[in-house]
Amino acid sequence: MSTRTLSVLFLFFSSLLTPQFVFPSPASDPKLVVQEVHRSINASRRNLAFLSCGTGNPIDDCWRCDPNWERNRQRLADCAIGFGKDAIGGRNGRFYVVTDSGDEDAVNPKPGTLRHAVIQDEPLWIIFNRDMVIQLKQQLVMNSFKTIDGRGASVHISGGPCIIIHYVTNIIIHGLHVHDCKQGGNGQIRDSPDHYSSWSKSDGDGISILASKHIWVDHCSLSNCHDGLIDVTRGSKAITLSNNYFTHHDKVMLLGHSDSFTQDKDMQVTIAFNHFGEGLVQRMPRCRHGYFHVVNNDYTHWEMYAIGGSASPTIYSQGNRFLAPDDSSKKEVTKHEHAPESEWRNWNWRSEGDLMENGAFFRQTGAEASSSYARASSLSARASSLVIQ
């Protein structure tokens, strides 16, 4: 076989370790997870004096300080914090190198394409051999135990349906540009080597997470999709969304399927170190039912509100920077929805150590908010003044 032929085939590199499968664990205690986030942040801050590469961001400091990170890519799987900290993705699996940006057949995907990689049954660490723009013909339906690692290449998923994480576990998505996502048409899509089925029209989200566990989305940029940029619904839990860059969109992030879908009471999502920037309107995030830790994010734009919710979610906002719009009617960070004040004033929403600029204010609620959140936090988060601006 010629060298030219080999260069266009997909490549698998054998890992040194036998893959170890990790299955979903019982729901984490939210208070303990919040405390662990605080410990990670404080440990990273202590390293600032010793590591010139240290940023105070515990996720980045975990892998970026390694000059040989490209040879130790799977170390990334040890770097998550928060509710999604146990997401291992394709750790201990083989490397799959995407060499082909095409997506001609959603039922019989071509080897070397991203779609062919994500449907495999085995754990895989998926990387890219070059910069590429991938325009999907149908939504990209992922199988469990996969990492999509865009580091070292500029990888855009745009102009078609985008990513769906559906009834699976252990997914890491890192370093992708996801934008201009469209609705997918009715059609058949393969989701494993031995199964495909008919899918109805998709919503047009950038990344849609349904009924899935142990998911981590980190260092992605997302903008201008048909529906949401990231939606987490249908009882998903153990999720971390971190270091992402959100711009130019209306309904940014939905966490919780509907007010009546009570299975989302077990939902647990950490939103950390993200930038919510130019051209955003609302839902950063919009929460229902579950427990949501919003920590050390930078909010520089919103047109309606930043953080909202309904159906009595627990929202803990800590160490964020909120820069309000100049419009005097849009200074409030929060929006309590679909309930009279007599009801929503009992929802546990708390702001601790947030930096409020240009008149921004957070409406705290909850009859026992102070005592309940004091028990959930033994260490302080990174100071809001250190949030990257």
N, C-alpha and C positions, 0 to 999 in steps of 0.2 A: 504494500500500500504506500502511495507516495506521501511525501511530507505535506504537499499542498492539500491532499485529501484529508490527512489527519488534522490539519489546522481548522477545518470547518466542521469536524465532528464534535459532539459533546464529549466532555472528559470527566471521568471519575477518578479521584485520587483516593487510594485506600487509607483509612485512618489507622492510627497506631493502636487504638483501643476498640474493643468490641462494643457496639452500641448498647447502651443501657436505657431501657424504657422507664419513664416515670409517669405514673398515672395520677389523675386528679386526687387531691387530698381534701379533707373536710374544710369548710370555710374557715379562714383565719379570723382570729379575734381582732377586730378593727383597732382596738386600743393598743395592742401589742405591735401591730404593723406600724402605726403612727410612731410609736416609740422607737422602733427599729429604723425608720426613715430618719428620725432626729439623730440617732447615734451615728448613722452613716454620714450624714451631713457634717456633724461636728468632727468626726474622725478625719474627713477630707479637709476640713478647714485647718486642723492641726498640722496636716502635712504641708501646708503652704510654705512653712518656714524651711522645709527640707527638700522639696521637689520643685525645681524651677518650672516644670511643666504643670504644676498644681494649679487648678483653677478654683477650687472650692466646690466644684460640681462632682459629687462622688461617682457618678456614672462615668463621666469622661476621664477622671483621674484614674479610674480602675484599669483602663486599657491604653489611653493615649500616652501615658508615661513610659510605655514599653517601646523602645526604638525598633523592635522587631515585631511590631504588632501584625504585620502582614503574614508573618510565619506563625503567628499565634492567634489567628483570627477567632478561634473558638473560645478564647478567654472572654470574649464579649458576653457569653452566656452566663458568666459569673457576676456581671456588673449591674444587673437590674436592682432597683429598690422598690419599696412599696408593695402593694397588693400583688403585682405581677412579678415579684422577685424570683419566684421558682420556675418561671418560663425558661426552659432550656433549649427550645427550638430544635435544631438539628445537631446539637452537641454530641460528640463521639460518633457521628455518622460520617459518611464519605463527603468529599467536596464534589459538587456538580458545577461545571463551568458553562454558563449560558453563552453561546457563540452566535446565536441567530435571533434577531429581533422580530422575526415574523410570528404570525398567529393565524394561519390560514384555515385550520381545521380544529374546532373545539372538541370534537369527538375522538379524532385520531391525531393528536398533536405530534409534530415533528421532533425527533430527538435533537437536543441542543437548544430548544426554545424554553422560555420561562414556564410556559404551561406544562410542557412535558416534565419539567423538574418538580413542580409543586404537587403533582398528582401521585407521585410515587409513594409506595407504602412504607419504605424504609426511612429512617432519619437522614436528612441531607442538609448540608451547609452550602447554600446556593450563592455563587459569585459570578461576576461578569468579566469577559475577556477584553472589553472595550466599552467606550461610551455608546449608549444607544437610546433610541426612542421607540417604545413598544406601544403600538396601537392595537388593543385587544379587540377581537371580533365579538366575543362574549365575555361576561364577567369571569375573572380568574378565581376558580374555586379551589381552595387549598386543602391538602391532606395534612394530617397531624405530624408533629415533630419535624418542622421545617424552619430554617432561617433563610431569609432573603437578605443578603449582605451587600449593599451597594457601595461600600467603601472602596476607594481606588478607581472608581468609574463614575461618570455622570449618567444616571439611569432615570429616564422619564417614562412614566406610564400615563398616557394622555390620549385624548381624542376619541376614546371609545369607552365601553364599560370598564370598570376597574376591579378592585380586590374584594372578595368575599371570604370571610372566615366563618364557616358554617358547621356547627356540631363537631368541632375538633378541639384538640388540646395541644399546648406547647408550640406556639408560633412566635418567632421574633422577626420583625420587619425593621430594617435599619438602613437609613441613608438613601431613600428613594425620593424622587420628585413626582408627586401624584397630583395631576391637575387636569382641568377641562374634561372631567369624566362625564360620560353620557349614560342614558338608560340603555340596557341591553334588550334586544328583542326576544320574543319567545323562541326557544330553541333548545337543542340537546347539547349537554356539556358533560365531559368526562370529569369525574372527581377522584378516580383511582384507576389503577391499571386494568381492573376487571369490572368496572361499573361506570355507566353513564346514564343520564336520565333527562327528562324534559324539565326545563326551568321556565317559570313565568317571567314577565317583564321585570327587570331590576329597577331599583329606585334611582340609581345614578349616583350613589355615594362614592367618595374616594376610597375609604376602607370601611366595610360593613362587618361587624362582629356579632354573630347571632349564636346563642346557646353554646358558647365556647368558654374554655377555661385556660388559665396560664398563658396570657397573651401579652406581648410587650412590643409597642411601636415607639421607636426612638429615632431622633435625628432625621425625620422626614419633613419635606416641605409640601404643604397641601393648599390648593386654592381652586376656586372657580369650578365647582362641580354642580351637577344638576340638582342634587338634593343636599345631603350633609357631607362634610369633609370626613368626619369619623362618627359612626353610629355604633353604639354598644347596646344590644337589646336581647330579649328572649332568655332572661336568666343567666346571662354571661357573668362571670366572676373572675377574680384574681387577675386584674388588668392593670397595667401601667402604661400611661401615655406620657412620654418625656422628651424634652429637648426638640420638640417639633416647632415648625415655623408656619403659622397660619396667616393667610392674607386673602383679600378680595373674595369675600363670600358672605352670604346672608346667614343661614342657619348652620353654624360651625360644627357643633358637637352635641349629639343627643345620647343621653345615658339613661336608658329605661324605655321599654316598648310603648306602654300606655298606662294611664292612671288605673285601669282595671286589671292590668297584668301583674298580679301580686307576686308571682314568682321572682320578680325583680327585687323583692325585699332583701334577697341575699346578695345582690350585686355589690361588688367592691371594686372601686376604681381609684387609682392614684393619678393625679394630673400634676406633673412636676417639671419645672425648668423650661416650660414652653414659652414661645413668644406669640402673642396675639396682636397682630399688626394691622397694617393699612387695609382699609376697605372692608373691615368686618362689621357686622350689624348686631348679631345676638347669638345666644347659646354657646357660651364659652366656659362651662358647658350648661346645658339644660338637663336637670336631673329628675328622676322619679324613684321613689321608694327606698333606694339602697343607701350605702355609705360612701361618701366621696371626699377624699383628701386633696385639696387644691393648694399646692405648696410651691413657693418660690417661682411663680410665673410672672412674666412681664406683660401687662395689659396696656397698650398704647392707643388703641382705637376701639370704640364701639359706638353704634348709632342708636340702639335701643337700650340694651343692658348688657352686662358681662356674664353674670352667673344667675341662673334662674332655676325654677323647678316647681313641681306639683306633687301631690300624693305623699307628702310628708317625708321627703328625703332628709338625710343627715348630711350637712355640708360643713366641712371644717376648712376654712380659708386661712392660710398661715404664711406669713412672710412674702406676700405678693406685692407687686407695685401696680397700682391702678391710677392711670392718668386719664381723667375724665374729659369728655368733649367740652368745647367752649359753650355749647348750648346749655343754658341754665336748667332746662327741663330734662336733661339726660345725665345728670350727675350721679344718680344712684347706681351702684354696682349691681344690685340685686333686683330680682323680680319674682315675687311669690304669685303663682298662677293658679287659676281654676279653683279658687276657694275664697270664702269670705275671710275678712281679717280675724274674726273670732276663731277661725280654724287655723289659719297659717301662722298666727302669732305663737302657736305652740310647737311649730316645727323647729328642730334643732339646727340652726344656722349660726355659725360663730366665726368672727374675724379676730385673729390674734397676730399682732406684729405686722399687719399689713401697712404699706405706705400709701396714703391717700393724697393724690396730687390734683391740683386744679379744681378743688371742690368735691372730689369723689367722696362718696360715703356708702357704707355697707350697713344695711338694716339687719341687725342681729335679732334673732327670735329664739324662743324656747324657754319654757318655764324654769327648767333647771340647767340651762346651757352652761353656766360657769362651772358648776360642780362636775357635770358629766365630762366636759372637755378637759378639766384639770386632771381628772383620773386617767385620761387618754394620753397625756403628754407630760413626760418627766424631764425632757430636754427641749430646749428651744430650737427652732428651725434656723437656717441661715438667715441672717438679718436682711430685711427687705432692701436696705440701702446697698447691699451687695449684688442684688439682682442685676444682670447685665442689661444695660440700657442702650 
